[in-house]
Amino acid sequence: MNHLLRELAPITERGWSELEEEARRQLVASYAARKLVDFSGPHGWQHSATDLGRTEAAGALGDGVEARRRRVLPLVEARAPFAVRRSELEDVERGAEDPDLDELGQAARRLAVAENTAVLRDGIAAASPHEAIALSESMTACPGHVAQAVEVLLRNGIGGPYGIALGPDVYTEVVTTTEHGGYPLFEHLRHILDGPLVWAPGLEGAVVVSMRGGDFVLEVGQDAAIGYEGHDGDAVRLYLLESFSFRVVTPEAAVALPRASASPPRRARRAAR
């Protein structure tokens, strides 16, 4: 038995398979940060902290003996609860191919949005030292804004390829906009960046990042998994769980592009330098 306590749940192997497949579908669609930053892991549930490779003074251990404390970045545990009706699980056993797993889908999207927000908004965009480049209301100006962001990175010695995370509203506008002559805006931006355009729920506006590697690191202990909380005669109470830390190693490797009406991202303290 492990920390997820799945052995105690009144769910068959087939039921677990159905739940895991639905969670996987939702998470793959909604995880945005993982498509743009370095991924380390999964390192397991007992992995509790990220080694920063640095120390800090910690007084003395004795006469003439100085002490230094290793610096680490603790992992955060993110947990999204949901419930599944037992009647739906029984129907899965009967062969139903359309069980009502809406609560699971909502929990998976909440978990992914929480990770996206921590990495893209509160991590990368907030830590960037570059002046933010506000996106205008008209998407026809978007290529100029993105090209300007890439030029800022190049001017600071940050090579490509580059990717861009787009908040849902901006992504929709980019996908549906064509420039003069009918050329798709999406393709124009991809040509400028030489990298992916990623739909990023949890982000407002956009952020351009270098994908050369080594600048942003998402470290995962427990990757997203379903755990058991309890049950009664009507429903089984479950949760989605993951643990992670995020390091902005090179703040200069990103440029934030907020909407013109939005507040600039909160400036974050560097996690490791």
C-alpha positions as CSV (number, residue, x, y, z in Angstrom):
1,M,0.0,0.0,0.0
2,N,1.4,3.5,-0.9
3,H,0.4,7.0,0.0
4,L,-2.4,7.1,-2.6
5,L,-4.3,4.4,-0.7
6,R,-5.9,3.1,-3.9
7,E,-6.2,-0.4,-2.6
8,L,-8.9,0.8,-0.2
9,A,-11.1,2.2,-2.9
10,P,-14.1,0.2,-4.2
11,I,-12.8,0.6,-7.7
12,T,-11.9,-2.3,-10.0
13,E,-8.9,-2.5,-12.3
14,R,-11.1,-1.5,-15.3
15,G,-12.5,1.4,-13.3
16,W,-9.0,2.7,-12.5
17,S,-8.0,2.4,-16.1
18,E,-10.9,4.5,-17.2
19,L,-10.2,7.2,-14.6
20,E,-6.5,7.3,-15.5
21,E,-7.2,7.6,-19.2
22,E,-9.6,10.5,-18.7
23,A,-7.2,12.3,-16.4
24,R,-4.4,11.8,-18.9
25,R,-6.5,13.3,-21.8
26,Q,-7.4,16.3,-19.8
27,L,-3.9,16.9,-18.4
28,V,-2.1,16.5,-21.7
29,A,-4.4,19.1,-23.3
30,S,-4.0,21.6,-20.4
31,Y,-0.4,21.3,-19.3
32,A,1.3,24.3,-21.1
33,A,4.4,25.0,-19.1
34,R,5.8,21.5,-19.7
35,K,5.8,22.2,-23.4
36,L,8.2,25.1,-23.0
37,V,10.5,24.6,-20.1
38,D,13.0,21.9,-19.1
39,F,11.4,18.9,-17.3
40,S,13.1,17.0,-14.6
41,G,11.5,13.9,-13.1
42,P,9.4,12.3,-11.9
43,H,11.6,11.7,-8.9
44,G,9.0,10.0,-6.7
45,W,6.7,10.9,-3.8
46,Q,9.5,11.1,-1.3
47,H,11.5,13.6,-3.2
48,S,11.0,16.7,-1.1
49,A,13.4,19.4,-2.3
50,T,15.5,20.7,-5.2
51,D,19.2,21.1,-4.7
52,L,20.2,24.6,-5.6
53,G,23.9,23.9,-5.4
54,R,24.5,26.8,-3.0
55,T,25.0,27.4,0.7
56,E,24.4,30.0,3.3
57,A,26.2,30.9,6.6
58,A,24.8,28.8,9.6
59,G,27.0,30.0,12.5
60,A,29.7,27.8,14.0
61,L,29.9,24.2,15.0
62,G,32.7,24.7,17.4
63,D,35.9,26.6,18.1
64,G,37.4,27.5,14.7
65,V,34.8,25.5,12.8
66,E,32.4,27.5,10.5
67,A,29.1,25.9,9.4
68,R,27.3,26.4,6.1
69,R,23.8,25.2,5.3
70,R,22.9,23.7,2.0
71,R,20.2,25.7,0.2
72,V,17.3,23.8,-1.3
73,L,13.9,24.7,-2.9
74,P,11.1,22.7,-1.3
75,L,8.6,21.0,-3.5
76,V,4.9,22.1,-3.4
77,E,2.2,19.5,-3.2
78,A,-0.9,20.4,-5.4
79,R,-4.1,18.5,-4.7
80,A,-7.4,18.8,-6.6
81,P,-10.3,16.8,-5.1
82,F,-13.2,15.3,-7.0
83,A,-15.9,12.6,-6.7
84,V,-17.2,9.9,-9.0
85,R,-20.7,8.3,-8.5
86,R,-20.5,4.6,-7.8
87,S,-23.3,4.0,-10.3
88,E,-21.0,5.4,-13.0
89,L,-18.2,3.0,-11.9
90,E,-20.7,0.1,-12.0
91,D,-21.7,1.2,-15.6
92,V,-18.0,1.1,-16.6
93,E,-17.9,-2.5,-15.5
94,R,-21.0,-3.2,-17.6
95,G,-19.1,-1.9,-20.6
96,A,-20.4,1.7,-20.8
97,E,-18.1,3.9,-22.9
98,D,-19.4,7.2,-21.9
99,P,-19.3,7.4,-18.0
100,D,-19.9,10.8,-16.4
101,L,-16.4,11.9,-15.3
102,D,-17.0,15.6,-15.5
103,E,-15.7,16.2,-11.9
104,L,-12.5,14.4,-12.8
105,G,-12.0,16.5,-15.9
106,Q,-12.6,19.7,-14.0
107,A,-10.1,18.6,-11.3
108,A,-7.5,17.8,-13.9
109,R,-7.9,21.2,-15.6
110,R,-7.6,22.9,-12.2
111,L,-4.4,21.1,-11.4
112,A,-2.9,21.9,-14.8
113,V,-3.9,25.6,-14.5
114,A,-2.3,25.8,-11.1
115,E,1.0,24.5,-12.5
116,N,0.8,26.8,-15.5
117,T,0.2,29.8,-13.3
118,A,3.0,29.0,-11.0
119,V,5.5,28.5,-13.8
120,L,4.4,30.9,-16.5
121,R,2.8,33.8,-14.7
122,D,4.3,33.8,-11.1
123,G,7.6,32.3,-12.2
124,I,8.8,33.2,-15.7
125,A,6.8,36.4,-16.5
126,A,7.2,37.9,-13.0
127,A,11.0,37.2,-12.9
128,S,11.8,38.7,-16.3
129,P,13.9,41.9,-15.9
130,H,13.0,43.1,-19.4
131,E,10.4,45.8,-19.9
132,A,7.1,44.1,-20.7
133,I,5.8,44.6,-24.3
134,A,2.0,45.2,-24.1
135,L,-0.2,43.5,-26.7
136,S,-2.5,45.9,-28.4
137,E,-6.2,45.3,-28.9
138,S,-5.6,44.6,-32.6
139,M,-3.9,41.3,-33.3
140,T,-2.5,42.7,-36.6
141,A,0.2,44.3,-34.4
142,C,1.0,41.0,-32.7
143,P,3.9,40.0,-35.1
144,G,5.7,43.2,-34.4
145,H,5.3,42.7,-30.6
146,V,6.6,39.1,-30.8
147,A,9.5,40.1,-33.1
148,Q,10.4,42.9,-30.7
149,A,10.5,40.4,-27.8
150,V,12.7,38.1,-29.8
151,E,15.0,41.0,-30.6
152,V,15.3,41.8,-26.9
153,L,16.4,38.3,-26.2
154,L,18.9,38.3,-29.0
155,R,20.3,41.6,-27.9
156,N,20.9,40.1,-24.4
157,G,22.7,37.0,-25.8
158,I,19.8,34.7,-25.4
159,G,19.6,32.3,-28.3
160,G,16.7,30.3,-29.7
161,P,14.6,28.6,-30.8
162,Y,11.9,30.5,-29.0
163,G,8.4,29.5,-27.9
164,I,5.4,31.5,-26.8
165,A,2.7,30.7,-24.2
166,L,-0.6,32.3,-25.1
167,G,-3.5,32.9,-22.7
168,P,-6.7,31.4,-23.9
169,D,-8.2,34.7,-25.2
170,V,-5.1,35.6,-27.0
171,Y,-4.7,32.1,-28.5
172,T,-8.2,32.2,-29.9
173,E,-7.5,35.6,-31.5
174,V,-4.2,34.5,-33.0
175,V,-5.7,31.3,-34.4
176,T,-8.7,33.1,-36.0
177,T,-6.8,36.1,-37.4
178,T,-5.5,36.4,-40.9
179,E,-3.2,39.2,-42.1
180,H,-3.5,41.3,-45.2
181,G,-3.4,38.8,-48.1
182,G,-5.0,36.1,-46.1
183,Y,-1.8,34.7,-44.5
184,P,-2.6,33.1,-41.1
185,L,-1.2,35.0,-38.1
186,F,-0.5,31.7,-36.4
187,E,2.0,30.7,-39.1
188,H,3.6,34.1,-39.2
189,L,4.3,34.0,-35.4
190,R,5.7,30.4,-35.8
191,H,8.1,31.6,-38.5
192,I,9.3,34.5,-36.2
193,L,9.8,32.2,-33.2
194,D,11.0,29.0,-34.9
195,G,9.2,27.2,-32.1
196,P,5.8,26.3,-30.7
197,L,2.7,28.5,-29.9
198,V,1.2,26.9,-26.8
199,W,-2.4,27.4,-25.5
200,A,-1.8,28.2,-21.8
201,P,-4.8,28.3,-19.5
202,G,-3.9,30.2,-16.3
203,L,-2.0,32.9,-18.2
204,E,-3.2,36.3,-19.3
205,G,-1.6,37.8,-22.3
206,A,1.5,35.9,-23.4
207,V,5.2,35.3,-22.7
208,V,8.0,34.6,-25.1
209,V,10.7,32.2,-23.8
210,S,13.9,30.8,-25.1
211,M,13.9,27.1,-25.6
212,R,17.7,26.6,-25.9
213,G,17.6,24.7,-22.6
214,G,18.9,25.3,-19.1
215,D,17.0,28.6,-18.3
216,F,13.8,27.3,-16.7
217,V,13.5,24.0,-14.9
218,L,10.3,22.3,-13.7
219,E,11.2,19.5,-11.3
220,V,8.5,17.0,-10.5
221,G,8.5,14.6,-7.6
222,Q,5.1,12.8,-7.7
223,D,3.7,13.2,-11.2
224,A,0.0,13.7,-11.5
225,A,-1.8,10.6,-9.9
226,I,-5.2,9.8,-8.6
227,G,-5.5,9.0,-4.9
228,Y,-8.3,7.7,-2.7
229,E,-9.9,9.8,0.1
230,G,-13.1,7.9,1.1
231,H,-16.5,6.7,0.0
232,D,-20.1,6.3,0.9
233,G,-23.0,4.5,-0.7
234,D,-23.4,7.1,-3.4
235,A,-19.9,8.3,-4.4
236,V,-16.2,7.7,-4.2
237,R,-14.1,10.7,-3.1
238,L,-10.8,10.9,-4.9
239,Y,-8.2,13.5,-5.7
240,L,-5.5,14.3,-8.2
241,L,-2.0,15.0,-6.7
242,E,1.3,16.2,-7.9
243,S,4.4,17.7,-6.3
244,F,6.8,20.1,-8.0
245,S,9.3,22.9,-7.8
246,F,10.2,25.5,-10.4
247,R,13.5,27.4,-10.9
248,V,14.1,30.5,-13.0
249,V,17.8,30.0,-13.6
250,T,18.1,32.7,-16.3
251,P,15.4,35.4,-15.8
252,E,16.7,37.3,-18.9
253,A,15.6,34.4,-21.1
254,A,11.9,35.5,-21.3
255,V,9.8,38.6,-22.2
256,A,6.3,39.1,-20.9
257,L,3.6,40.4,-23.3
258,P,0.6,41.4,-21.1
259,R,-2.7,42.6,-22.6
260,A,-2.6,46.4,-22.8
261,S,-5.4,46.7,-20.2
262,A,-3.8,44.2,-17.8
263,S,-1.5,44.9,-14.9
264,P,2.2,44.0,-15.3
265,P,3.2,40.6,-13.8
266,R,4.3,40.7,-10.2
267,R,8.1,40.7,-10.0
268,A,9.3,37.5,-8.4
269,R,12.5,36.9,-6.5
270,R,15.0,34.6,-8.3
271,A,14.8,31.1,-7.0
272,A,18.4,30.2,-7.8
273,R,21.4,32.2,-9.0
